[in-house]
Amino acid sequence: MQRKIITTADGSKTIQIEDWNEQYHSVHGAIQEANHVYIKHGLLFFYSENKPIPNQEISVLEIGFGTGLNALLTMLKAETLEQPINYVGVEAFPISSEEFLQLNYASELKVDTRKFEALYKSSWEKQCQISEVFKLTKQQKFFKDISEENTYDVIYFDAFGARVQPELWTEAIFRLMYKALKKNGVLTTYAAIGSVRRSLKSLGFDVERLEGPPGKRHMLRAVKR
């Protein structure tokens, strides 16, 4: 499938799959969307609700590691908070080095490019200590193959949209997410369609429909009680 790098409304770049007319991030702002959906309403919500004791790790699972933007923002927030984070990113089809080199997240966020490079260059299938407070494990596999139970505090569900990949938004997939989360764990996603909300509720999640990022009315946050 044809892929190209495009610039989103906030100046940050993303990858567009032309055959699907689908992007890795919102065309209304890649960084804005990631900060709103995953950092504000995912990581920081869990942090404020649960107040981890000093040096207690927060474990994060990202469904769709993609460009590494969510991981970069999470690492930067971990450093600001001095909060250890163990981050696992699952991705079936990693981006190419040519695509990575065209992404401008480090310059847009005004951080050392080497921080972003470290995420991309880290080995797959191996836990890597990226910074003093941030560990990263990248796993190349399909979402249906996730088998962990009671492992994660936060899940960033950032798969391609149900319009192009409906098989990633089924109750069966969200059942795996429910099992993977610890009690009081948080799943957050940019999606807000009724079928997803109903699936999450049927599995036992407490589900909230929240204000979406720029260009989108709503998003969902689900908590495993």
C-alpha positions as CSV (number, residue, x, y, z in Angstrom):
1,M,0.0,0.0,0.0
2,Q,1.1,3.5,-0.8
3,R,2.3,5.5,2.2
4,K,3.5,9.1,2.5
5,I,4.5,11.6,5.1
6,I,2.0,14.5,5.6
7,T,2.0,17.5,7.9
8,T,-0.9,17.8,10.3
9,A,-2.6,21.0,11.5
10,D,-0.3,21.6,14.5
11,G,2.8,21.3,12.3
12,S,3.7,17.7,13.4
13,K,4.0,15.1,10.8
14,T,2.3,11.7,10.4
15,I,2.1,8.8,8.0
16,Q,-0.8,8.5,5.6
17,I,-1.9,5.2,4.0
18,E,-3.2,6.6,0.7
19,D,-5.2,3.4,-0.3
20,W,-7.2,3.7,2.9
21,N,-7.2,7.5,3.3
22,E,-6.2,6.7,6.8
23,Q,-3.5,8.3,9.0
24,Y,-1.4,7.1,11.9
25,H,-2.5,10.3,13.8
26,S,-5.2,13.0,13.4
27,V,-4.8,15.4,10.5
28,H,-6.0,18.1,12.9
29,G,-2.7,17.7,14.9
30,A,-0.7,14.6,15.7
31,I,0.9,15.9,18.8
32,Q,-2.2,17.6,20.0
33,E,-4.3,14.4,19.6
34,A,-1.7,12.2,21.4
35,N,-1.3,14.6,24.3
36,H,-5.1,14.9,24.8
37,V,-6.2,11.3,24.4
38,Y,-3.3,9.3,25.8
39,I,-1.3,11.6,28.1
40,K,-4.0,13.8,29.6
41,H,-6.9,11.3,29.7
42,G,-4.8,8.1,30.1
43,L,-1.5,8.4,31.9
44,L,-2.1,11.5,33.9
45,F,-5.7,10.4,34.8
46,F,-4.3,7.1,36.2
47,Y,-1.5,8.9,38.0
48,S,-3.8,11.4,39.7
49,E,-6.4,8.7,40.6
50,N,-3.9,6.2,42.0
51,K,-1.0,8.3,43.2
52,P,1.8,5.7,42.9
53,I,4.3,5.5,45.8
54,P,7.8,6.8,45.0
55,N,9.7,4.5,42.6
56,Q,6.6,2.4,41.9
57,E,6.5,1.8,38.2
58,I,3.5,2.5,36.0
59,S,3.1,-0.1,33.3
60,V,1.7,1.1,29.9
61,L,0.7,-1.0,26.9
62,E,0.3,0.7,23.6
63,I,-1.8,-0.9,20.9
64,G,-0.2,0.3,17.7
65,F,3.3,1.5,18.4
66,G,3.3,3.2,15.0
67,T,5.5,6.2,14.8
68,G,6.6,6.2,18.4
69,L,5.0,9.5,19.2
70,N,2.9,8.2,22.1
71,A,6.0,6.6,23.6
72,L,8.1,9.8,23.2
73,L,5.4,11.9,24.9
74,T,5.1,9.3,27.7
75,M,8.9,9.3,28.3
76,L,9.0,13.1,28.5
77,K,6.1,13.1,31.0
78,A,7.8,10.3,33.0
79,E,11.0,12.5,33.2
80,T,9.0,15.6,34.3
81,L,7.1,13.7,37.0
82,E,10.2,11.6,37.9
83,Q,7.8,8.6,37.6
84,P,9.3,5.3,36.5
85,I,7.3,3.8,33.5
86,N,7.6,0.4,31.9
87,Y,6.3,0.8,28.4
88,V,5.3,-2.0,26.0
89,G,4.5,-1.1,22.4
90,V,2.8,-3.7,20.1
91,E,3.1,-3.3,16.4
92,A,2.6,-5.8,13.6
93,F,4.2,-3.7,10.9
94,P,7.0,-1.4,12.1
95,I,7.6,1.8,10.1
96,S,10.7,2.0,7.9
97,S,13.9,4.0,8.7
98,E,13.1,6.3,5.8
99,E,9.7,7.1,7.3
100,F,11.2,7.6,10.7
101,L,13.8,10.1,9.5
102,Q,11.0,12.3,8.1
103,L,9.1,12.6,11.4
104,N,9.7,15.9,13.2
105,Y,8.4,15.3,16.7
106,A,11.7,16.1,18.5
107,S,12.0,19.5,16.8
108,E,8.3,20.3,17.3
109,L,8.6,19.4,21.0
110,K,12.0,21.1,21.3
111,V,13.7,18.1,22.7
112,D,17.0,16.4,22.0
113,T,16.6,14.4,18.7
114,R,18.6,11.5,20.4
115,K,15.6,10.9,22.8
116,F,13.4,10.1,19.8
117,E,16.1,8.2,18.0
118,A,16.6,6.0,21.1
119,L,13.0,4.8,20.9
120,Y,13.3,3.8,17.2
121,K,16.7,2.3,17.4
122,S,16.0,0.1,20.5
123,S,15.9,-3.6,19.9
124,W,12.6,-5.4,19.3
125,E,11.5,-8.2,21.7
126,K,13.8,-6.9,24.4
127,Q,13.4,-4.6,27.3
128,C,15.6,-1.5,26.8
129,Q,16.4,1.2,29.4
130,I,15.9,4.3,27.4
131,S,16.2,6.8,30.2
132,E,16.6,6.7,33.9
133,V,12.8,6.4,34.4
134,F,11.7,4.9,31.1
135,K,11.9,1.3,30.0
136,L,10.7,0.2,26.5
137,T,9.8,-3.2,25.1
138,K,8.7,-3.2,21.4
139,Q,6.9,-6.4,20.4
140,Q,6.2,-7.2,16.8
141,K,2.9,-9.2,16.8
142,F,-0.8,-9.0,16.1
143,F,-3.1,-7.6,18.8
144,K,-5.0,-10.9,19.0
145,D,-1.8,-12.6,20.2
146,I,-1.6,-10.5,23.4
147,S,-1.9,-12.9,26.3
148,E,-0.8,-11.0,29.5
149,E,-3.2,-10.9,32.5
150,N,-3.4,-8.3,35.2
151,T,-0.2,-6.7,33.9
152,Y,-0.8,-3.1,32.8
153,D,-2.0,0.0,34.5
154,V,-2.8,1.9,31.3
155,I,-3.6,0.9,27.8
156,Y,-3.3,3.3,24.9
157,F,-5.7,1.8,22.2
158,D,-4.4,3.5,19.1
159,A,-5.2,1.0,16.3
160,F,-6.3,2.1,12.8
161,G,-9.9,3.1,12.7
162,A,-12.8,0.6,12.5
163,R,-13.7,1.9,9.1
164,V,-10.6,0.2,7.6
165,Q,-9.8,-2.5,10.2
166,P,-13.0,-3.5,12.0
167,E,-11.4,-6.7,13.2
168,L,-9.3,-4.6,15.6
169,W,-12.4,-3.2,17.4
170,T,-14.3,-6.3,18.3
171,E,-15.4,-7.5,21.7
172,A,-12.9,-10.3,21.4
173,I,-10.0,-7.8,21.2
174,F,-11.3,-5.7,24.1
175,R,-11.7,-8.8,26.2
176,L,-7.9,-9.3,25.8
177,M,-7.5,-5.7,26.9
178,Y,-9.7,-6.2,30.0
179,K,-7.6,-9.3,31.0
180,A,-4.4,-7.5,30.4
181,L,-5.3,-4.6,32.7
182,K,-4.8,-4.6,36.5
183,K,-7.7,-3.6,38.7
184,N,-8.4,0.1,38.3
185,G,-6.4,0.1,35.1
186,V,-7.4,2.6,32.4
187,L,-7.9,2.1,28.7
188,T,-8.1,5.2,26.6
189,T,-8.8,5.6,22.8
190,Y,-9.6,8.3,20.3
191,A,-12.7,6.3,19.1
192,A,-16.2,7.0,20.4
193,I,-18.4,4.9,18.2
194,G,-21.4,3.2,19.9
195,S,-20.3,-0.3,19.1
196,V,-17.0,0.2,20.9
197,R,-18.7,1.8,23.9
198,R,-21.2,-1.1,24.1
199,S,-18.4,-3.7,23.9
200,L,-16.4,-2.1,26.7
201,K,-19.5,-1.8,28.9
202,S,-20.5,-5.4,28.3
203,L,-17.1,-6.6,29.5
204,G,-17.4,-4.8,32.8
205,F,-15.5,-1.5,32.1
206,D,-16.8,1.8,33.5
207,V,-16.9,3.8,30.3
208,E,-16.8,7.6,30.0
209,R,-17.4,9.6,26.8
210,L,-15.1,12.6,27.0
211,E,-14.5,15.7,24.9
212,G,-12.3,14.7,22.0
213,P,-9.1,16.3,20.7
214,P,-9.1,19.1,18.1
215,G,-11.3,18.1,15.1
216,K,-13.1,15.3,17.0
217,R,-16.2,15.7,19.2
218,H,-15.7,12.7,21.6
219,M,-13.3,10.0,22.8
220,L,-13.6,7.1,25.2
221,R,-12.0,6.3,28.5
222,A,-12.7,2.9,30.2
223,V,-11.7,1.8,33.7
224,K,-11.5,-1.8,35.0
225,R,-13.2,-1.7,38.4
